[in-house]
């Protein structure tokens, strides 16, 4: 395992994946309205998108609404009376009113507030107000418009294409799914903290900030830099990069000489926090988690194209979702997961981790709008990326593939 770590310090990851290239990348995809429109039509309306988890709707009749500005629609995700999870365009078949106005809730039927048409949780039209005044109305053909939905490891994915060209299983690929199979997502989802914010930044500017670790020793030097940087690895180089077709994974080590503060020590004794160092001698993971077997591993970041990042660690995991709103605006959603705390000390540990993570996110966010502002100036036409920014190159290459094919 240590040989793999030493290799990670000397080898270039672009040598393992020469197809991503080493040249400069264009700035235009981060600023161009034309490119944004192509992303909307040829990527986001065609691929599988993570919109939540099954724990959000545990009981029949539970639902949540996902506004998808990039696809010009609102999606209603509901668990039916039969226990099946389904997705529909959140639209009444009569005159197009948005059917459900709440973000989430529970009900037995959905009634349109405009004219009172009623739909079941299975999407079928159950009642039409003053039905006798309509002309040859066939209610069996006027249910809510279905959206393709499937789940993977408890994550809910939808596809807005009327006829998706591939299943979710094929989209994710066998290798990615096998690598994470067995990670206890369901057991770690009992307690969730979440944040969201709208940024004046292209969604890829925000995504890129969390798909590389090059910035940790500088931007985060006061909060978490010391957790990852060490004399033997001052720039917090990753342990491993793996590309899975459209998707990718990066594995990150912790500083083996890191000395936590007294408060950090107490928090670590009573529960798992978001940012931590793991002794893998005491942890059992699927084969694809901590793939190098490094004893002071911290977390793996899984990039699911186009806009989803899942970070997995010991006892916690979290997700980032970056939703395009315009060529220079996006919505950033963060959700952190952990088992329910069964003691006050455990709750303290989780709250401490939450606050540390929040402060780290504020540091990340401090750069994003400033970056977009200067990119929009048009002064620079290209980016010059280094080897540890492999995932950024890969994601842009995958996007170009969709756009060129379209």
Beta strands, then each sheet from edge to edge (+ up, - down):
strand 1: 25-26
strand 2: 49-53
strand 3: 62-68
strand 4: 73-79
strand 5: 85-89
strand 6: 104-106
strand 7: 109-111
strand 8: 118-120
strand 9: 125-127
strand 10: 146-152
strand 11: 155-159
strand 12: 191-199
strand 13: 240-244
strand 14: 247-253
strand 15: 297-304
strand 16: 308-312
strand 17: 316-326
strand 18: 329-338
strand 19: 382-383
sheet 1: 1+ 19-
sheet 2: 2+ 11- 10+ 5- 4+ 3- 6+
sheet 3: 7+ 8- 9+
sheet 4: 12+ 18- 17+ 16- 15+ 14- 13+
end
